[in-house]
Amino acid sequence: MSTLQSLPTSQLTGTYSIDPAHSHVGFSARHAMVTRVRGSFTDVSGAIHVDGDNPAASSVEVTIDAASIDTRSDDRDAHLRSDDFFAVETYPTIDFASASIEPSGTDTYLVTGDLTIRDTSRPVSFELAFSGAATDPFGNERIGFEGSVEVNRKDWNLTWNAALETGGVLVSEKVTLEFEISAVRSH
């Protein structure tokens, strides 16, 4: 795999489509104050426009099918799809659109944009690390990025909870969003 140091950045310039089969968009939240529950969304699409000579002119747009949530528990997934959480019948997608991308290190970028959940848009900023570029065995030009950010789910009206007898709540307010993105050059 090539990195930015060994590949002229101008060669990366182009538009890339997120490859959902080789990408992971997930989350983790504390459950019952004692452990973390992890989940992911299996239906993710979007585009990354890379301007290798001027990273600030780059952009990212992502659409997640909220109903594609998978926490390895059918009952929990059904609850997360309900009006208590994502209300997928009313709000079928979770969307992110970047507003700015700034280099923050050799292979890292500070991405700022609007995350929209349940028709509520809030700005988020996170570090995104460039993990490499390669041509796969099928001739596709690929790039990869990884990152994470901690958010407060209540900022997006995800407020359902249950008090525990021992104190605390069933679901933490803080949720870590995790991204591992593989994208294929589309033009």
C-alpha angles and dihedrals in degrees: 000000000000124000131204090263093059100034122063105245092225087067089063093057111119145076120290130193118221111249104219093193091061100033134080126207108178147146142209130207133177113258123205088347091279110077144013125255116207129202142163143202113242098194110064128151136169149116135261118202110200122197101189094188095046111025090183087068091057122103143190130207122180132180121192124193099229091205090062091075113137124186095157091255119095093200093050092045090052090050091049090051091051129091089268089073129359099001089210094185090062100028107031098172141048111209138194126189121179120231097184141006119196130178109248100173142349095297101005134092134193106229119195124183148123121290111199121199123162090357090301116121121199130170118249130182126199142161114254117194121208105230099186151284128254144157109241124219090268094057096257117144107227136189128188137207135180132194148135140203135190116229136175107243091209088069086072096044093260092139107142115125144146127223118237122227090233093051130268128064138281097243125034120235090223116077127182114220115205129197131190106170131188114184132184123217108253096176 
